[in-house]
Amino acid sequence: MPGYDPLFDLEGAFFPSWMLCLLIGIALTVAFRLLFARLGLEPHLGPLPVVYGCLALLLGMSAWLLFFRA
């Protein structure tokens, strides 16, 4: 989209939208980690840093598509 600027205004300061999506992805990953631990699924997952890193990336990119798609 011509002229599209991926910034958002927060308390008078402009932040890149990827930063918001990164924070959303991390927050949702923490919530999923707590859910997986409570349900007893965490021991059955693969290498946890890879699983949670990919989950954060997936959720962050999904937030980008949800909020900032052109």
C-alpha positions in Angstrom: 0.0 0.0 0.0 1.6 3.3 -1.0 2.3 5.7 1.8 1.8 3.0 4.5 4.0 3.7 7.5 4.2 0.8 10.0 4.3 3.0 13.1 1.7 3.4 15.8 1.3 6.3 18.3 1.6 5.3 22.0 1.5 8.2 24.5 2.8 10.6 21.9 5.7 8.5 20.8 5.9 6.5 17.6 6.9 2.8 17.9 7.5 0.4 15.0 4.6 -2.0 14.7 6.9 -5.1 14.7 7.8 -4.2 18.3 4.2 -4.4 19.4 3.8 -7.7 17.6 6.9 -9.1 19.2 5.6 -8.2 22.7 2.2 -9.8 21.9 4.0 -13.0 20.6 6.1 -13.2 23.8 3.2 -12.5 26.1 1.0 -15.2 24.4 3.9 -17.7 24.5 4.3 -17.2 28.2 0.5 -17.8 28.6 0.8 -21.0 26.4 3.8 -22.2 28.5 1.7 -21.9 31.7 -1.1 -23.7 30.0 1.2 -26.5 28.7 2.7 -26.9 32.2 -0.7 -27.0 33.9 -2.0 -29.6 31.4 1.2 -31.7 31.8 2.1 -31.4 28.1 5.5 -29.7 28.5 7.5 -32.9 29.2 6.2 -34.3 25.9 7.4 -31.4 23.8 10.7 -31.4 21.9 13.6 -29.1 22.8 11.8 -26.3 24.8 13.8 -23.3 23.5 13.1 -24.3 19.9 9.4 -25.0 20.6 8.8 -21.8 22.5 10.9 -19.7 20.1 8.9 -21.0 17.2 5.7 -20.4 19.0 6.6 -16.8 19.8 7.5 -16.3 16.2 4.2 -17.8 15.0 2.1 -15.8 17.4 4.0 -12.6 16.6 3.6 -13.0 12.9 -0.1 -13.9 13.4 -0.5 -10.7 15.4 1.1 -8.7 12.5 -1.3 -10.3 10.0 -4.3 -9.7 12.3 -3.5 -6.0 13.1 -1.4 -4.6 10.2 -2.3 -6.5 7.0 -2.6 -4.3 4.0 
